[in-house]
Amino acid sequence: MSIAIKNMDKQSLKELRNWFRKNAAELPWRLSDLDAPRDPYAVWISETMLQQTQVSTVRDYFTRWMKRFPDIETLAATTEEEVFKYWQGLGYYSRARNILKTAKIVAEGATQKFPQARKELEALPGIGAYTAGAILSLAFHQQEAILDGNLVRIFSRLYAIGILPVDSKEAADTYWDYAREVADSPKAYMHNEALMELGRTVCKVKN
């Protein structure tokens, strides 16, 4: 590992940010300016596609999707059949159904924009704690935590606690506490994404 993370102190997080700036992969949903807030719609679509699906697979799907449905208004106006056409091959079709449901709810709302509060986001079909945190962090630069398999693996190794079954409340609370510690910073968006990248490329299951 090219960075020395011993705990979540300020120096370690600075090293993490520096590593990410040098090693961030070019992805169609990632801006070249890593400090720039992102489009919440693009964050939502990419993170939903990435659930249970490899980055290498999602790249092309995301690009095609955004060409056909460039914004939430366009998506909300389409049919489930059309959505399935652009989702075909990604599997877990409930994700596609929920995407269309949420698009219609947001597009028909008073502001026609994504909520900027976790509780309101998690009330939308298909948006759970992880996706809500990703939208709030990456798009709105709020100090909100995210937790995916990559972060669970990193925290387990970092704190030598062993990978606990995340479906238990005690384990989930432990990992979310670590995630909130990382997010307790104006650079939360950077820390969250850097740890996901670290888990995907360096701190792998078998490495």
C-alpha positions as CSV (number, residue, x, y, z in Angstrom):
1,M,0.0,0.0,0.0
2,S,1.4,3.3,-1.0
3,I,-0.1,5.3,1.8
4,A,0.3,4.8,5.5
5,I,-3.1,5.0,7.2
6,K,-2.7,4.1,10.9
7,N,-5.9,5.8,12.1
8,M,-8.2,8.6,11.0
9,D,-6.1,11.5,12.3
10,K,-5.7,14.6,10.2
11,Q,-2.3,13.6,8.9
12,S,-3.6,10.2,7.7
13,L,-6.5,11.8,6.0
14,K,-4.2,14.3,4.3
15,E,-2.1,11.4,3.0
16,L,-5.3,9.7,1.8
17,R,-6.3,12.8,-0.2
18,N,-2.9,13.2,-1.7
19,W,-2.9,9.5,-2.8
20,F,-6.4,9.9,-4.3
21,R,-5.4,13.0,-6.3
22,K,-2.5,11.0,-7.8
23,N,-4.3,7.7,-8.4
24,A,-8.0,8.5,-9.0
25,A,-9.2,6.5,-12.0
26,E,-10.9,8.3,-14.9
27,L,-14.5,7.3,-14.7
28,P,-17.4,8.7,-16.8
29,W,-19.3,9.8,-13.6
30,R,-16.2,11.4,-12.0
31,L,-15.3,15.0,-12.8
32,S,-11.7,15.9,-13.7
33,D,-11.8,18.4,-10.9
34,L,-12.1,16.2,-7.8
35,D,-13.1,19.1,-5.6
36,A,-16.1,20.2,-7.8
37,P,-19.6,19.3,-6.6
38,R,-21.3,16.8,-8.9
39,D,-24.7,16.6,-10.5
40,P,-26.9,14.7,-7.9
41,Y,-28.7,13.0,-10.7
42,A,-25.4,11.5,-12.1
43,V,-24.3,10.5,-8.6
44,W,-27.6,8.7,-8.0
45,I,-27.6,6.8,-11.3
46,S,-23.9,5.8,-11.1
47,E,-24.1,4.7,-7.5
48,T,-27.3,2.7,-8.1
49,M,-25.7,1.0,-11.1
50,L,-22.6,0.2,-9.1
51,Q,-24.6,-1.8,-6.5
52,Q,-23.8,-5.5,-7.1
53,T,-22.0,-4.6,-10.3
54,Q,-18.3,-4.1,-11.3
55,V,-17.0,-0.7,-12.3
56,S,-15.7,-2.1,-15.6
57,T,-19.3,-3.1,-16.5
58,V,-21.0,0.0,-15.3
59,R,-18.8,2.4,-17.4
60,D,-20.5,1.8,-20.7
61,Y,-24.0,1.4,-19.2
62,F,-23.7,4.8,-17.5
63,T,-22.5,6.5,-20.6
64,R,-25.4,5.1,-22.7
65,W,-27.9,5.9,-20.0
66,M,-26.8,9.5,-19.7
67,K,-27.0,10.1,-23.4
68,R,-30.6,8.8,-23.5
69,F,-31.7,10.2,-20.1
70,P,-29.4,13.3,-19.5
71,D,-31.5,14.6,-16.6
72,I,-34.2,13.6,-14.2
73,E,-37.0,15.3,-16.2
74,T,-36.2,13.2,-19.3
75,L,-36.1,10.1,-17.3
76,A,-39.4,10.8,-15.5
77,A,-41.2,11.2,-18.8
78,T,-40.2,7.8,-20.2
79,T,-41.7,4.4,-19.8
80,E,-40.6,1.4,-17.7
81,E,-40.1,-0.5,-21.0
82,E,-37.6,2.1,-22.2
83,V,-35.8,2.1,-18.8
84,F,-35.5,-1.7,-18.9
85,K,-34.0,-1.4,-22.4
86,Y,-31.1,0.7,-21.1
87,W,-30.8,-1.4,-18.0
88,Q,-30.8,-4.8,-19.7
89,G,-27.7,-6.8,-18.6
90,L,-27.2,-5.1,-15.2
91,G,-29.6,-7.4,-13.5
92,Y,-31.5,-6.7,-10.2
93,Y,-34.3,-5.0,-12.2
94,S,-36.0,-3.7,-9.0
95,R,-33.2,-1.1,-9.1
96,A,-34.5,0.1,-12.5
97,R,-38.1,0.2,-11.3
98,N,-37.2,2.2,-8.3
99,I,-35.1,4.6,-10.4
100,L,-38.2,5.4,-12.5
101,K,-40.4,5.7,-9.5
102,T,-38.0,8.1,-7.8
103,A,-37.5,10.1,-11.0
104,K,-41.3,10.7,-11.2
105,I,-41.5,11.7,-7.6
106,V,-38.7,14.2,-7.8
107,A,-39.8,15.6,-11.2
108,E,-43.3,16.1,-9.9
109,G,-42.3,17.7,-6.7
110,A,-42.5,21.4,-5.8
111,T,-38.8,22.1,-6.5
112,Q,-38.2,19.3,-9.1
113,K,-34.8,18.8,-7.4
114,F,-33.3,16.2,-5.1
115,P,-33.8,16.7,-1.4
116,Q,-30.7,17.8,0.5
117,A,-31.5,16.0,3.7
118,R,-30.8,12.3,4.5
119,K,-34.2,11.5,5.9
120,E,-36.0,12.8,2.8
121,L,-33.6,11.0,0.4
122,E,-34.0,7.7,2.2
123,A,-37.7,8.0,1.9
124,L,-37.4,7.8,-1.9
125,P,-37.8,4.3,-3.6
126,G,-34.4,2.5,-3.9
127,I,-32.3,5.1,-2.0
128,G,-30.8,3.6,1.1
129,A,-28.3,4.9,3.6
130,Y,-25.3,4.4,1.3
131,T,-26.8,6.1,-1.8
132,A,-28.2,9.0,0.3
133,G,-24.8,9.6,1.8
134,A,-23.1,9.5,-1.6
135,I,-25.6,12.0,-3.0
136,L,-25.2,14.4,-0.1
137,S,-21.4,14.0,0.1
138,L,-20.4,14.0,-3.6
139,A,-23.1,16.3,-5.0
140,F,-23.8,18.7,-2.2
141,H,-20.5,18.4,-0.3
142,Q,-22.2,17.8,3.0
143,Q,-20.4,16.1,5.9
144,E,-22.3,12.9,5.4
145,A,-21.0,9.4,5.8
146,I,-21.2,6.6,3.3
147,L,-20.5,2.9,3.9
148,D,-20.0,0.2,1.3
149,G,-18.1,-3.1,1.2
150,N,-14.8,-1.4,0.5
151,L,-15.0,0.8,3.6
152,V,-16.1,-2.1,5.7
153,R,-13.0,-4.1,4.6
154,I,-10.7,-1.1,5.2
155,F,-12.1,-0.3,8.6
156,S,-11.9,-4.0,9.6
157,R,-8.2,-4.2,8.7
158,L,-7.4,-0.7,9.9
159,Y,-8.8,-1.3,13.4
160,A,-8.0,-5.1,13.4
161,I,-11.6,-6.0,14.3
162,G,-12.2,-8.6,11.7
163,I,-15.0,-8.3,9.2
164,L,-18.1,-8.5,11.2
165,P,-21.5,-9.5,9.7
166,V,-22.8,-6.1,8.7
167,D,-26.4,-7.3,8.9
168,S,-26.1,-7.2,12.7
169,K,-27.0,-3.9,14.3
170,E,-24.0,-3.9,16.5
171,A,-21.6,-4.3,13.6
172,A,-23.4,-1.8,11.4
173,D,-23.3,0.8,14.1
174,T,-19.5,0.2,14.6
175,Y,-18.8,0.6,10.9
176,W,-21.0,3.6,10.5
177,D,-19.3,5.3,13.5
178,Y,-16.0,4.9,11.7
179,A,-17.5,6.2,8.5
180,R,-18.9,9.3,10.3
181,E,-15.4,9.9,11.7
182,V,-14.0,10.1,8.2
183,A,-16.9,12.3,7.1
184,D,-16.4,14.8,10.0
185,S,-14.5,17.2,7.8
186,P,-15.1,19.8,5.0
187,K,-13.3,17.3,2.8
188,A,-15.7,14.5,3.5
189,Y,-16.5,14.1,-0.2
190,M,-12.9,13.5,-0.9
191,H,-12.3,11.1,2.0
192,N,-15.4,9.0,1.2
193,E,-14.5,8.6,-2.5
194,A,-10.8,8.1,-1.8
195,L,-11.6,5.2,0.6
196,M,-13.8,3.6,-2.0
197,E,-11.0,3.9,-4.5
198,L,-8.5,2.5,-2.1
199,G,-10.7,-0.5,-1.4
200,R,-11.4,-1.1,-5.1
201,T,-7.8,-0.9,-6.3
202,V,-5.5,-1.6,-3.3
203,C,-7.1,-3.0,-0.2
204,K,-8.9,-5.8,-2.0
205,V,-10.5,-8.9,-0.6
206,K,-7.4,-11.0,-1.4
207,N,-4.8,-8.3,-0.9
